[in-house]
Amino acid sequence: MLNQLSQSHLTLLEACPRRFQHAYLDQLMHPMTREQQAALEWGNRFHVMMQQRELGLPLQAIDTPAESDDAALLPTVQQFVQTNPDLFAVQPGIGRYSEHRRTCNVQGYLLTAVYDLLIARETTAEILDWKTYPKPKDLRWLAQNWQTRLYPFILAETTNYAPDQISLTYWFVRAETQEGTPQPQSLTFPYSAAQHEATREAIAQLLNQLTQWLHDYEAGIPFPQVPEEEGLCPNCSFGTRCQRNIQPSRSSIDLIPDVAAIEEVSL
């Protein structure tokens, strides 16, 4: 039975328990569109290239064929590195850990995070995450996203860093200026003791529910459905399976596991 959980698991579990069941227990995920598959592959290659760059390999040695959207991959990495030299400068006494995985045990579940880059200083730790999709317009949504909450939480739980010594920075590497010029943009979320305790409570509540739902599932009782009035069902590929009598469509909720897979690629 499921016992290792990432931010994508928590995101979907909170959004719709029944969809979580279909995706992760019943293994009934809807096939990705060609565009989603291309975005996934591009994101995976970008993460591989960033890790290899961190290992000191020359970017030219890991170039990709100039086909489709791949032609923009190497220039995107080069521009990102060149316009942010301080971010990639190696300094004595400062740890740099690429694709760094950490887990912590909460109520028998292994909560896991994969940090694209962790910069560990003596008194501060900075989590960096490469985003290969456009910068969201609703920053309040991003602040409440489970990745924003879970990644600092796990680091605080598994190291000697205090919550207020930790920050999480998203880098939207394919962002553009208002003039349409490509320009990577960052967004930093500081962490605090108050946020840490609030996240601990939210995790405990969600895991308590998950434990009960898993127990019921083994007894043949499906996970709860999201209330129809929340308006998520018309955009869910499982609408018909859930007998909501709607026409399934493709939208942002269908992208939750797919986008998460891009950001949590394990190398």
Phi and psi in degrees as a GROMACS rama.xvg file:
@    title "Ramachandran Plot"
@    xaxis  label "Phi"
@    yaxis  label "Psi"
@TYPE xy
-59.7821  126.958  LEU-2
-139.629  -5.93738  ASN-3
-110.728  124.373  GLN-4
-125.215  134.034  LEU-5
-107.698  179.62  SER-6
-62.2022  -31.4813  GLN-7
-68.2505  -35.2469  SER-8
-62.6741  -48.2575  HIS-9
-64.7173  -38.2039  LEU-10
-59.9821  -48.735  THR-11
-72.4981  -36.6901  LEU-12
-61.4955  -41.6684  LEU-13
-72.0591  -36.8101  GLU-14
-70.4045  -46.0498  ALA-15
-160.084  104.837  CYS-16
-56.8947  -38.8488  PRO-17
-66.8238  -38.617  ARG-18
-65.9954  -36.5335  ARG-19
-57.7056  -45.5788  PHE-20
-59.4964  -48.5827  GLN-21
-61.4804  -40.058  HIS-22
-75.8204  -47.2229  ALA-23
-104.71  -24.0231  TYR-24
-101.471  -44.703  LEU-25
-85.4309  -13.3898  ASP-26
55.8444  50.4039  GLN-27
-115.466  29.857  LEU-28
-58.2759  138.42  MET-29
-68.8747  139.199  HIS-30
-58.4756  145.262  PRO-31
-74.8515  150.917  MET-32
-73.5929  168.184  THR-33
-61.0649  -38.0308  ARG-34
-66.6716  -40.6893  GLU-35
-66.0836  -40.1539  GLN-36
-64.0569  -40.69  GLN-37
-63.7206  -41.4873  ALA-38
-64.5959  -39.7514  ALA-39
-62.4119  -46.7604  LEU-40
-66.0818  -40.6593  GLU-41
-62.6463  -44.6508  TRP-42
-63.1175  -41.0016  GLY-43
-60.675  -45.3497  ASN-44
-66.4173  -36.8405  ARG-45
-62.0143  -44.3378  PHE-46
-63.8746  -39.7383  HIS-47
-61.8925  -44.9239  VAL-48
-64.4968  -39.0308  MET-49
-67.0181  -37.0682  MET-50
-68.4407  -40.8691  GLN-51
-67.4276  -36.4535  GLN-52
-61.9902  -40.1686  ARG-53
-65.4189  -28.1271  GLU-54
-81.1456  -3.14158  LEU-55
93.163  9.95035  GLY-56
-80.0919  140.474  LEU-57
-66.8239  138.82  PRO-58
-60.6883  -33.9019  LEU-59
-62.1947  -26.6813  GLN-60
-76.7541  -12.4544  ALA-61
-125.382  29.3668  ILE-62
-66.001  162.488  ASP-63
-118.217  158.578  THR-64
-59.2351  146.525  PRO-65
-80.7837  65.1742  ALA-66
-123.396  140.584  GLU-67
51.21  -133.976  SER-68
-80.2646  -7.75192  ASP-69
-60.7943  -26.7776  ASP-70
-60.7982  -24.7194  ALA-71
-89.6941  -5.05865  ALA-72
-67.9604  -57.4123  LEU-73
-61.4227  -46.099  LEU-74
-59.7705  -34.4706  PRO-75
-64.2597  -44.9674  THR-76
-64.8337  -44.9471  VAL-77
-61.7037  -44.4279  GLN-78
-64.3551  -41.7422  GLN-79
-58.9754  -47.4577  PHE-80
-68.7294  -43.7933  VAL-81
-68.2515  -33.7779  GLN-82
-86.3942  -5.18121  THR-83
-134.945  59.9861  ASN-84
-61.4397  -35.1562  PRO-85
-64.4535  -31.5585  ASP-86
-66.6903  -29.7075  LEU-87
-109.886  8.74202  PHE-88
-76.6714  127.782  ALA-89
-84.5169  125.447  VAL-90
-123.289  141.685  GLN-91
-59.7642  138.281  PRO-92
81.8355  0.339489  GLY-93
-113.851  120.569  ILE-94
-79.7903  139.391  GLY-95
-128.92  118.435  ARG-96
-125.894  111.627  TYR-97
-91.8794  139.731  SER-98
48.6945  53.1063  GLU-99
-91.3701  120.384  HIS-100
-99.1767  134.926  ARG-101
-136.215  147.388  ARG-102
-135.282  152.675  THR-103
-140.964  148.482  CYS-104
-93.7245  121.302  ASN-105
-130.305  115.273  VAL-106
56.5212  32.7926  GLN-107
85.9393  -2.26317  GLY-108
-101.424  140.054  TYR-109
-93.0386  105.011  LEU-110
-80.8784  129.751  LEU-111
-126.838  147.253  THR-112
-139.012  143.312  ALA-113
-119.445  109.818  VAL-114
-86.5895  122.986  TYR-115
-57.994  -41.03  ASP-116
-153.05  128.649  LEU-117
-114.268  119.668  LEU-118
-104.088  110.916  ILE-119
-106.991  107.223  ALA-120
-98.1887  177.148  ARG-121
-62.6969  -40.8046  GLU-122
-120.627  -0.510677  THR-123
-140.795  153.384  THR-124
-133.913  131.675  ALA-125
-119.379  122.302  GLU-126
-93.5045  126.389  ILE-127
-113.984  136.022  LEU-128
-131.62  125.044  ASP-129
-87.2589  122.299  TRP-130
-106.873  127.741  LYS-131
-107.481  16.6427  THR-132
-117.754  164.955  TYR-133
-60.151  152.537  PRO-134
-65.0878  125.524  LYS-135
-62.6434  145.099  PRO-136
-78.4007  -30.8845  LYS-137
-92.123  92.2646  ASP-138
-72.1386  -21.7832  LEU-139
-65.6673  -36.6336  ARG-140
-62.8551  -42.2904  TRP-141
-65.8428  -36.9267  LEU-142
-63.6939  -31.8243  ALA-143
-94.712  -2.10769  GLN-144
-60.6747  145.786  ASN-145
-64.7881  -29.1729  TRP-146
-64.6479  -42.4765  GLN-147
-61.9345  -32.6042  THR-148
-87.1362  -40.5468  ARG-149
-77.0042  -40.1628  LEU-150
-61.0453  -48.8939  TYR-151
-66.4479  -34.7671  PRO-152
-58.3433  -49.0995  PHE-153
-63.1776  -40.4786  ILE-154
-64.3916  -41.6963  LEU-155
-66.0945  -34.087  ALA-156
-75.2188  -23.3269  GLU-157
-114.69  5.81095  THR-158
-136.259  -179.317  THR-159
-91.1564  3.62815  ASN-160
-71.2979  133.984  TYR-161
-74.973  154.314  ALA-162
-52.7851  -40.1057  PRO-163
-76.696  1.33887  ASP-164
-97.9665  1.99871  GLN-165
-114.389  142.68  ILE-166
-141.305  157.468  SER-167
-124.381  125.279  LEU-168
-119.379  123.448  THR-169
-91.7734  134.406  TYR-170
-113.97  115.746  TRP-171
-92.5266  95.5658  PHE-172
-76.1146  -14.8468  VAL-173
-111.38  21.3359  ARG-174
-70.3237  161.608  ALA-175
-132.099  155.352  GLU-176
-75.9882  173.97  THR-177
-63.0026  -24.085  GLN-178
-83.6444  -1.56269  GLU-179
88.4758  7.25364  GLY-180
-82.5937  130.262  THR-181
-58.56  129.047  PRO-182
-156.502  106.463  GLN-183
-54.9118  138.952  PRO-184
-127.646  147.619  GLN-185
-119.313  158.171  SER-186
-145.091  120.604  LEU-187
-107.498  135.148  THR-188
-116.51  107.93  PHE-189
-70.2197  159.265  PRO-190
-115.345  162.762  TYR-191
-151.8  166.066  SER-192
-63.6544  -37.749  ALA-193
-64.9926  -42.2489  ALA-194
-64.1572  -37.4151  GLN-195
-62.8062  -44.7049  HIS-196
-70.0752  -36.8885  GLU-197
-64.4106  -39.9635  ALA-198
-67.0397  -39.9495  THR-199
-58.9471  -43.9646  ARG-200
-65.8665  -41.8728  GLU-201
-64.8596  -40.5681  ALA-202
-64.5501  -45.3144  ILE-203
-60.0072  -43.2722  ALA-204
-65.1444  -43.2676  GLN-205
-67.901  -39.0221  LEU-206
-71.4292  -32.9755  LEU-207
-61.6414  -42.751  ASN-208
-64.9817  -42.9881  GLN-209
-60.7397  -43.3313  LEU-210
-58.9345  -43.8955  THR-211
-66.9672  -42.0606  GLN-212
-66.2426  -36.8944  TRP-213
-66.1374  -38.9997  LEU-214
-62.0051  -45.0464  HIS-215
-65.2677  -39.2201  ASP-216
-61.2235  -40.1409  TYR-217
-65.5854  -23.8747  GLU-218
-92.3412  6.65655  ALA-219
92.749  8.56307  GLY-220
-99.1851  120.796  ILE-221
-70.8749  161.535  PRO-222
-63.4134  154.169  PHE-223
-62.5583  152.068  PRO-224
-91.7157  151.735  GLN-225
-72.807  141.043  VAL-226
-58.3005  137.494  PRO-227
-60.2926  -32.192  GLU-228
-66.6015  -12.6444  GLU-229
-74.4011  -14.4079  GLU-230
79.3257  15.4785  GLY-231
-88.3332  -25.1377  LEU-232
-62.6911  -40.5626  CYS-233
-60.4483  -20.5968  PRO-234
-103.138  14.2869  ASN-235
-111.348  134.373  CYS-236
-70.4914  -10.3598  SER-237
-100.913  13.3761  PHE-238
-56.2469  -44.8424  GLY-239
-67.3946  -42.2765  THR-240
-60.4935  -35.3297  ARG-241
-82.9315  2.4723  CYS-242
59.7096  43.4098  GLN-243
-94.0438  0.9167  ARG-244
54.0918  49.1334  ASN-245
-130.113  164.586  ILE-246
-91.6303  115.408  GLN-247
-61.1395  148.098  PRO-248
-141.893  170.703  SER-249
-103.686  126.297  ARG-250
-155.697  -163.784  SER-251
-60.9387  -34.92  SER-252
-66.9306  -29.508  ILE-253
-69.0708  -19.3342  ASP-254
-88.5806  -6.48816  LEU-255
-55.112  -55.7219  ILE-256
-68.9065  -33.3433  PRO-257
-69.0951  -46.8004  ASP-258
-62.9165  -40.8034  VAL-259
-61.4792  -36.3048  ALA-260
-63.2807  -34.4676  ALA-261
-64.0646  -42.7503  ILE-262
-80.4958  -19.1259  GLU-263
-113.277  23.7854  GLU-264
-57.8957  130.388  VAL-265
-98.8849  121.434  SER-266
